[in-house]
Amino acid sequence: MPWRRCLGCGARIRRGSRCGKCLAAQKSKYHTAEYVKNRAIVLVRDAHTCQKMRNGRKCCRYANTADHIDPNGPSTVENMEAACRPCNSGKRDR
């Protein structure tokens, strides 16, 4: 099995895209009680409808995730919007 580089710190790893330390740090950010509470508020506020734009129109899919408007901003209700999984995971870290 070939060695790979961790996307977070650049350490050598055997499997996956991140080492254990970077993976734990990434997951801990989205499993806090504040984030979970704010995500539920945002989904109810936006009526579980995706707020992303596709081809000049709003995507009309069922939203089950919350996306940050400003990626480096805080996890507050004002900085989050509802998004369907394809819209939210398609952009990744762009």
Number of C-alpha atoms within 10 A of each C-alpha: 5 6 10 16 16 19 14 14 11 13 13 13 15 13 13 12 15 21 20 12 10 17 15 11 11 13 10 10 10 13 10 10 9 11 17 13 12 18 23 16 17 22 21 12 13 14 13 21 20 25 22 19 11 10 6 7 9 12 17 15 16 15 23 16 21 27 22 18 14 11 12 8 10 13 21 14 18 12 17 22 23 28 27 21 16 11 19 18 12 9 8 7 6 5
